């Protein structure tokens, strides 16, 4: 019996192994070469005894792994102790065995020489190792030999399966030294650490803007190229990101997966829900630097700031009219197209604006939501209420440029101006008389 002690940080691990020294193990099956014929030094009877000998099992004291050979257990324990004896002189990467290091160093040799000896028979791609070629070929065959025992998901790479299994186990072996946050993938930890360091290694060759993630750079570059690789199968509209496409598709499906816990209102996007929640909390975190106004979202602040700058970035291609909001441009374009997407369910009349439809529907319902605080008279629109309130205040904001007469409503001014121009636009269909 051999007692093996392995140091793991401050903890000593003792393995009591019921085997002979490893040197003796190697002697049992040692071969002697006689020209082209190879025979073992032990007799066939001794070999039979060896074959019938019960298989040895060496268990790791830190996890559930077991090994048939002690040397493999020793190599495995380096994972727990962090001991890496073999380092690559080219990149500094560490390995637990000399064999793995040797294979790794061949990759460096091929990188320097540019040699890629392993080529794919299905496409023109070449690789520096047979392993990389084998993994690549699975993209052609569709082979996914690594199966998850928990959910049945299959993977083309063993590493991908191991990472996937952490979803089931909840294991997050990679921890941030700055804030302690844990991650299931090393790549996710490295990306997260850039939040602390401020490192942005990926920069745009067109405008110089830098990013902490390669994916964010690729998405940004589409602004310059105009590429929109994601298209909607329902309306063929194209988008720069898969997220934008996914949100758009909800306009066809009617799906609103984000619901407010305070009321029954649902939203197609998470940002839409967050903005809505502020109507309950009263929070307005976005403030205008030009005035005292605050807003629930950055988008609303940006639109508001155009009232100060005068910016109108949305241009009509038919008449050249410009607008500060995209929605206003879309509504305006219906003047040219004649589109009236909002129709009344009672009489079928169509409208270019939703607000116009809602106002029209009050004719059928008789609803008059706007009332005068002075005389309690009610009105169907806020415009009608404002016009009425001037009868109490005496205000006449619309003045004639030809004379000094003033009016409470704009329509009153227009009617008066015809007395100066002589215009009589309303004609009788029964006689030749024209009335004003």
Legacy VTK file of the C-alpha trace (Angstrom):
# vtk DataFile Version 3.0
C-alpha trace
ASCII
DATASET POLYDATA
POINTS 436 float
0.000 0.000 0.000
1.376 3.396 -1.052
0.360 6.641 0.648
0.348 9.671 -1.674
0.072 13.184 -0.241
-0.861 16.100 -2.481
-0.803 19.718 -1.313
-3.921 21.738 -2.296
-3.480 25.312 -0.976
-3.708 24.951 2.822
-5.418 21.540 2.656
-3.512 18.218 2.462
-5.137 15.483 0.468
-4.121 11.895 1.366
-4.830 9.058 -1.002
-4.445 5.475 0.247
-3.939 3.480 -2.916
-3.933 -0.358 -2.909
-1.470 -0.716 -5.761
2.224 -1.341 -6.390
4.532 1.471 -7.421
3.775 2.888 -10.840
7.131 1.585 -12.057
5.969 -1.971 -11.306
2.720 -1.332 -13.225
4.700 -0.371 -16.300
6.870 -3.528 -16.016
3.859 -5.896 -16.146
3.056 -5.169 -19.778
6.578 -4.231 -20.915
7.411 -5.324 -24.466
10.617 -6.674 -25.918
11.235 -6.076 -29.624
12.774 -8.913 -31.719
13.002 -7.496 -35.216
9.459 -7.314 -36.621
8.017 -9.582 -33.906
6.902 -8.201 -30.559
6.248 -10.391 -27.516
5.665 -9.585 -23.864
8.286 -10.488 -21.251
5.682 -12.076 -18.967
4.329 -15.539 -19.681
0.871 -16.043 -21.163
-0.269 -17.528 -17.847
0.896 -14.426 -16.013
-0.888 -12.312 -18.639
-4.124 -14.239 -18.059
-3.811 -13.636 -14.331
-3.284 -9.933 -15.068
-6.408 -9.830 -17.309
-8.542 -11.395 -14.595
-7.195 -9.084 -11.919
-9.990 -6.675 -10.729
-9.784 -3.177 -12.287
-8.390 -0.551 -9.929
-10.296 2.670 -9.305
-8.703 5.806 -7.856
-11.151 8.429 -6.664
-10.505 12.163 -6.498
-11.092 13.425 -2.924
-12.301 16.812 -4.257
-14.933 15.702 -6.795
-16.680 12.527 -8.011
-14.186 11.740 -10.794
-12.489 8.305 -10.713
-9.473 7.013 -12.653
-8.091 3.566 -13.499
-4.469 4.779 -13.394
-2.865 6.728 -10.561
-0.909 9.006 -12.917
-4.178 10.244 -14.456
-5.501 11.080 -11.009
-2.336 13.067 -10.272
-2.819 15.046 -13.491
-6.487 15.611 -12.657
-5.669 16.947 -9.165
-3.755 19.820 -10.749
-7.133 21.240 -11.789
-8.006 21.661 -8.104
-4.565 22.769 -6.913
-4.064 25.171 -9.815
-0.652 23.612 -10.436
0.481 23.838 -14.060
4.010 22.582 -14.549
4.250 22.975 -18.318
4.176 26.496 -19.790
4.215 27.559 -23.428
7.146 29.894 -24.118
5.277 31.589 -26.993
2.011 32.604 -25.302
2.476 31.753 -21.597
-0.452 29.314 -21.547
-0.117 26.556 -18.924
-0.790 22.827 -19.285
-1.013 19.893 -16.869
0.852 17.428 -19.105
3.884 17.615 -21.391
1.997 15.815 -24.164
-0.741 18.480 -24.332
1.912 21.238 -24.310
3.747 19.571 -27.214
0.540 19.402 -29.287
-0.178 23.040 -28.428
3.300 24.201 -29.476
2.818 22.652 -32.919
-0.030 25.111 -33.423
2.414 28.005 -32.800
4.880 26.539 -35.274
2.174 26.451 -37.939
1.054 29.995 -37.093
4.603 31.295 -37.704
5.057 29.305 -40.904
1.479 29.868 -42.065
1.181 26.136 -42.622
-2.337 24.645 -42.545
-1.863 21.023 -43.491
-5.395 19.825 -42.809
-7.917 20.845 -45.478
-11.674 20.280 -45.618
-12.904 18.138 -48.549
-16.268 19.938 -48.546
-15.012 23.533 -48.705
-11.768 25.461 -49.179
-11.042 25.941 -45.475
-7.737 24.706 -44.019
-6.666 24.079 -40.419
-3.505 23.789 -38.352
-4.600 20.605 -36.554
-6.622 17.485 -37.335
-8.792 18.178 -34.267
-9.862 21.578 -35.600
-10.613 20.010 -38.998
-12.714 17.276 -37.374
-14.730 19.857 -35.403
-15.208 21.977 -38.565
-16.463 18.993 -40.601
-19.400 18.697 -38.205
-20.737 21.973 -39.657
-21.165 20.045 -42.943
-22.396 16.741 -41.513
-24.546 18.286 -38.796
-23.086 15.772 -36.344
-23.533 16.649 -32.672
-22.048 13.747 -30.723
-22.159 15.325 -27.262
-25.552 14.883 -25.602
-26.870 16.536 -22.432
-28.242 13.864 -20.066
-30.576 16.409 -18.409
-32.471 17.921 -21.353
-31.307 16.011 -24.440
-29.675 19.021 -26.135
-26.791 18.002 -28.410
-23.548 19.791 -29.254
-20.758 19.528 -31.813
-18.062 20.293 -29.216
-17.420 18.802 -25.787
-16.574 22.259 -24.401
-19.996 23.557 -25.486
-21.706 20.654 -23.671
-19.730 21.320 -20.464
-20.677 25.011 -20.585
-24.333 24.109 -21.254
-24.457 21.730 -18.261
-23.836 24.682 -15.958
-27.374 25.854 -16.783
-28.649 22.740 -14.996
-26.087 22.676 -12.179
-26.078 26.444 -11.616
-22.288 26.303 -11.458
-20.507 29.614 -12.027
-16.786 28.892 -11.623
-15.495 32.258 -12.884
-15.646 35.100 -10.333
-14.855 38.805 -10.755
-12.075 39.860 -8.331
-13.477 43.421 -8.183
-17.166 42.863 -7.341
-17.466 39.117 -6.737
-20.017 38.536 -9.517
-19.849 34.986 -10.887
-20.154 33.666 -14.430
-20.599 30.292 -16.106
-18.245 31.227 -18.969
-14.733 32.656 -18.908
-15.547 34.859 -21.917
-18.453 36.456 -20.030
-16.163 37.204 -17.067
-13.569 38.858 -19.329
-16.257 40.997 -20.955
-17.626 41.950 -17.518
-14.165 42.942 -16.214
-14.010 45.633 -18.909
-16.743 47.464 -16.993
-14.238 47.936 -14.184
-11.159 48.598 -16.316
-12.913 50.681 -18.994
-11.017 48.785 -21.697
-12.657 48.923 -25.135
-10.424 46.829 -27.405
-12.681 46.848 -30.472
-12.633 50.086 -32.478
-14.473 51.097 -35.652
-12.172 51.714 -38.643
-14.656 54.257 -40.100
-15.318 56.595 -37.161
-12.920 55.443 -34.427
-15.663 54.621 -31.891
-14.584 51.899 -29.422
-16.504 49.000 -27.919
-15.982 46.489 -25.109
-17.574 43.661 -27.144
-16.846 42.462 -30.674
-20.568 41.883 -31.257
-21.330 45.525 -30.449
-18.675 46.668 -32.955
-20.122 44.443 -35.707
-23.617 45.830 -35.064
-22.244 49.404 -35.103
-20.426 48.870 -38.423
-23.798 48.272 -40.108
-24.526 51.987 -39.611
-21.689 52.699 -42.064
-22.352 49.818 -44.469
-26.157 50.122 -44.366
-26.364 46.343 -44.017
-29.658 45.010 -42.626
-29.272 41.212 -42.582
-32.421 40.396 -40.606
-35.709 40.563 -42.554
-39.329 39.988 -41.580
-40.953 37.054 -43.411
-44.381 38.731 -43.108
-43.668 42.176 -44.613
-40.015 41.869 -45.860
-38.930 44.844 -43.712
-35.199 44.621 -42.861
-33.326 45.284 -39.601
-29.730 45.649 -38.438
-30.089 43.382 -35.383
-31.999 40.196 -34.539
-33.415 41.960 -31.448
-34.995 44.699 -33.595
-36.505 42.026 -35.859
-37.880 40.096 -32.872
-39.552 43.249 -31.488
-40.959 44.117 -34.937
-42.456 40.634 -35.404
-44.623 41.276 -32.341
-46.515 43.894 -34.380
-47.693 40.980 -36.560
-48.277 38.435 -33.793
-49.695 40.937 -31.287
-47.466 39.424 -28.601
-46.809 41.655 -25.577
-44.659 39.600 -23.207
-43.876 42.369 -20.699
-46.731 43.098 -18.270
-47.020 45.746 -15.549
-47.442 44.368 -12.021
-49.370 47.502 -10.962
-51.947 47.476 -13.763
-53.001 45.133 -16.572
-51.128 46.984 -19.331
-48.707 44.907 -21.464
-45.785 45.908 -23.698
-43.809 44.509 -26.616
-40.424 45.629 -25.202
-38.782 45.635 -21.769
-37.824 49.312 -22.203
-41.473 50.142 -22.909
-42.486 48.484 -19.630
-39.765 50.317 -17.667
-40.912 53.663 -19.089
-44.528 52.843 -18.225
-43.687 51.894 -14.624
-42.476 55.439 -14.070
-46.052 56.642 -14.599
-46.863 54.770 -11.377
-43.755 55.836 -9.443
-43.680 59.395 -10.827
-39.955 59.027 -11.497
-38.535 61.267 -14.239
-34.787 60.611 -14.332
-34.032 62.424 -17.613
-33.759 66.242 -17.247
-33.416 68.898 -19.943
-30.282 71.048 -19.567
-32.034 73.993 -21.293
-35.175 74.148 -19.149
-36.555 72.586 -15.966
-38.579 69.854 -17.721
-37.960 66.181 -16.821
-38.950 63.006 -18.658
-39.540 59.326 -17.991
-37.362 58.146 -20.896
-34.229 59.264 -22.754
-36.184 59.096 -26.049
-38.760 61.628 -24.799
-35.950 63.912 -23.607
-34.228 63.698 -27.005
-37.482 64.622 -28.805
-38.067 67.513 -26.387
-34.563 68.910 -26.920
-35.439 69.453 -30.583
-37.829 72.212 -29.467
-34.699 74.079 -28.281
-32.398 73.192 -31.174
-35.058 73.408 -33.902
-33.783 70.128 -35.330
-36.226 68.343 -37.655
-34.405 65.237 -38.876
-37.362 63.518 -40.575
-37.905 64.738 -44.155
-40.850 64.073 -46.484
-39.593 62.775 -49.845
-42.704 64.106 -51.661
-42.856 67.760 -50.579
-39.711 68.375 -48.516
-41.584 69.135 -45.263
-39.497 68.269 -42.180
-40.548 67.006 -38.762
-39.038 66.597 -35.295
-40.736 63.205 -34.786
-40.867 60.135 -37.019
-44.519 59.604 -36.079
-45.390 63.080 -37.355
-43.694 62.326 -40.688
-45.572 59.010 -41.009
-48.894 60.798 -40.371
-48.006 63.583 -42.846
-47.138 61.117 -45.619
-50.759 59.904 -45.553
-51.736 63.255 -47.115
-49.780 62.168 -50.218
-50.748 58.491 -50.191
-54.378 59.046 -49.163
-54.017 56.191 -46.666
-56.600 56.126 -43.874
-55.731 53.145 -41.676
-58.141 53.962 -38.840
-61.817 53.209 -39.605
-64.968 53.683 -37.530
-66.643 50.409 -36.526
-70.082 52.097 -36.517
-70.169 53.869 -39.893
-66.992 52.728 -41.674
-65.540 56.244 -42.112
-61.734 56.234 -42.423
-59.165 58.504 -40.778
-55.463 59.159 -41.197
-54.960 59.681 -37.444
-56.055 57.611 -34.465
-56.931 60.756 -32.476
-59.305 61.866 -35.274
-61.053 58.487 -35.128
-61.473 58.738 -31.348
-62.956 62.236 -31.674
-65.323 61.006 -34.417
-66.511 58.028 -32.318
-67.899 60.484 -29.745
-70.585 61.418 -32.318
-71.896 57.847 -31.983
-71.379 57.488 -28.226
-72.457 61.050 -27.331
-69.448 61.337 -25.036
-68.346 64.889 -24.146
-65.343 64.535 -21.844
-64.303 68.235 -21.787
-66.403 70.508 -19.530
-66.252 74.198 -18.713
-65.490 74.991 -15.058
-67.437 78.273 -15.310
-70.772 77.053 -16.719
-70.441 73.236 -16.667
-71.138 73.063 -20.426
-69.562 69.959 -22.035
-67.682 69.468 -25.343
-66.398 66.597 -27.467
-62.910 68.100 -28.062
-60.457 70.196 -26.077
-60.333 72.681 -28.989
-64.080 73.317 -28.675
-63.688 73.826 -24.926
-60.884 76.378 -25.422
-62.990 78.311 -27.947
-65.921 78.322 -25.521
-63.854 79.471 -22.525
-63.017 82.666 -24.423
-66.676 83.679 -24.132
-66.045 83.882 -20.372
-62.595 85.494 -20.500
-63.339 87.814 -23.449
-60.099 86.756 -25.124
-59.985 87.204 -28.917
-56.568 85.970 -30.084
-57.294 86.013 -33.854
-57.110 89.509 -35.394
-57.773 90.615 -38.983
-54.782 92.101 -40.812
-57.048 94.305 -42.940
-59.040 95.848 -40.084
-58.897 95.928 -36.296
-61.620 93.339 -35.743
-60.706 90.328 -33.485
-62.234 86.877 -33.093
-62.369 84.087 -30.490
-61.839 81.319 -33.071
-59.657 80.858 -36.132
-62.651 79.745 -38.228
-64.417 83.033 -37.280
-61.421 85.011 -38.598
-61.369 83.038 -41.895
-65.093 83.721 -42.441
-64.566 87.445 -41.753
-61.591 87.763 -44.147
-63.884 86.766 -47.044
-65.734 90.049 -46.556
-62.502 91.733 -47.656
-61.605 89.333 -50.467
-65.163 88.819 -51.734
-64.625 85.072 -51.839
-67.844 83.006 -51.746
-66.779 79.324 -51.775
-70.186 77.773 -51.008
-72.628 77.452 -53.981
-76.236 76.206 -54.074
-76.849 73.090 -56.139
-80.515 74.047 -56.840
-80.026 77.579 -58.206
-77.343 79.875 -59.537
-77.219 81.937 -56.354
-74.006 81.961 -54.380
-74.272 82.424 -50.638
-71.617 83.303 -48.138
LINES 1 437
436 0 1 2 3 4 5 6 7 8 9 10 11 12 13 14 15 16 17 18 19 20 21 22 23 24 25 26 27 28 29 30 31 32 33 34 35 36 37 38 39 40 41 42 43 44 45 46 47 48 49 50 51 52 53 54 55 56 57 58 59 60 61 62 63 64 65 66 67 68 69 70 71 72 73 74 75 76 77 78 79 80 81 82 83 84 85 86 87 88 89 90 91 92 93 94 95 96 97 98 99 100 101 102 103 104 105 106 107 108 109 110 111 112 113 114 115 116 117 118 119 120 121 122 123 124 125 126 127 128 129 130 131 132 133 134 135 136 137 138 139 140 141 142 143 144 145 146 147 148 149 150 151 152 153 154 155 156 157 158 159 160 161 162 163 164 165 166 167 168 169 170 171 172 173 174 175 176 177 178 179 180 181 182 183 184 185 186 187 188 189 190 191 192 193 194 195 196 197 198 199 200 201 202 203 204 205 206 207 208 209 210 211 212 213 214 215 216 217 218 219 220 221 222 223 224 225 226 227 228 229 230 231 232 233 234 235 236 237 238 239 240 241 242 243 244 245 246 247 248 249 250 251 252 253 254 255 256 257 258 259 260 261 262 263 264 265 266 267 268 269 270 271 272 273 274 275 276 277 278 279 280 281 282 283 284 285 286 287 288 289 290 291 292 293 294 295 296 297 298 299 300 301 302 303 304 305 306 307 308 309 310 311 312 313 314 315 316 317 318 319 320 321 322 323 324 325 326 327 328 329 330 331 332 333 334 335 336 337 338 339 340 341 342 343 344 345 346 347 348 349 350 351 352 353 354 355 356 357 358 359 360 361 362 363 364 365 366 367 368 369 370 371 372 373 374 375 376 377 378 379 380 381 382 383 384 385 386 387 388 389 390 391 392 393 394 395 396 397 398 399 400 401 402 403 404 405 406 407 408 409 410 411 412 413 414 415 416 417 418 419 420 421 422 423 424 425 426 427 428 429 430 431 432 433 434 435
